[in-house]
Amino acid sequence: MGSVGNATPQCSAGGCKVAENPGFDARRAHPRWSVAADALLQVRAVREHDVSDPPVFSLWKIPGRKRVVHTGEQLSFTAEHGQHRLRALLSTALADGSAYGLAVPLDTHLRTRLSGYQMQANAIQGKWPSVDARRITRASLLHLHALQALDASQAGAQHRDIAVALFGADAVRMRWTADGELRAQVRHLLTRAEGFMRGGYLALAGVRQQHIDVPCSAPGDEPAR
């Protein structure tokens, strides 16, 4: 399934151009994050006689959930397939079945973005990397626990109660002390979540690079065992 709409900037200071109902959970809320156009892959229509054997564009060839929003000049396109995401700008002259070419920004970040652009170019041809639904990273678990701890804290839970919910009553009974590592973990998770609130969520959404002062860029992207 996909969605199409017209974007009117509502909360661009927070990195989102279309406001979402804050009462929605993640299954219903699908904000469109604003990403600098000069960092996006651009898909342009080309005349077939100008390019030898050009690829043919087909929106429905791209797997995953798709969203298209008219920005006024171009089409902002997002496709999500498992943990993979494609963000691109589509020319309004592009039509299903027409020849297309790709353009990338030639800036100082090109070298670090090349692998991502290549993955996205393959995705446009319907070739996403394989998705392992069982793969859980340590970073994703930290994000989850941090947000759970923050929700509990804002609801009035004490640190020990948060530890019971996250790590289990037996672990707390055996390992909880005033200066112990379990209590330190809860404090770290809350600090991490507060960093998300101060702008770290923009890095998670891919809107901007992680700021050095936001303490939510801890290592741990290796698969959890």
C-alpha positions, 0 to 999 in steps of 0.5 A: 500500500502507499499514499499520495498527498500534498505537503504543506510545511507544518513543523519543519523546525522539528524535521517533519513537514506534515503534522501527525496526530500525536495520539497515533502509535507507530502503526498509524503515524507515518510522518514525512521527514524533511531531508535536504534535497541536495542529499537525495537521489534524483530520478529524472525522465530522459529521452530514449534516443539520448541514452543507449539502452536506458532503464525503464521506470516502474513505481510498482516494481519497487517493493515495500510501502511507498509514499509520494508527496508533491512538493510544488516542484518535484515529487518526494518519494519514500519506500520502506522495505524491512529496515531499508528505506529509499528516499528520492526526488522524482521528476514530475515529467517521469511516467510509469514505463518511461526511460529514466536516469539518476543524478546524485549531488557532487559534494564533499559527502559523495564518497560516504553516500555512494554505497547508499545511492547504489542500494537505492538505485538497485531498489528502483529496479526492484532489487532490495537487499535481503531482509532478515526479520530476525535480525535485532541490533543492540542499538535497536534494543537500546532505543526501545528500552530507552523510550520505554524507560522514558514513558515509565518515568514520565508516568511517575515510575521510580528507577527501581520499578523501571528496572523491574519492567525492563530486566525482570524482578529476579535481576533487580532482587539480586543486582539492584544497589544504590551504586550498582550497574543495574541502576546505572543502566536505568540512568543511562537509558533515561539520559539517552531518551532525553537526548532523543527528545532534545533532537536526537530523534532527527538523526534516527529519522535520517534528517540530520547527522547525530549532534555531538551533544546528544548522548544517543549515539552509543555503539552497538549496531552489531546483531544481538546474540 
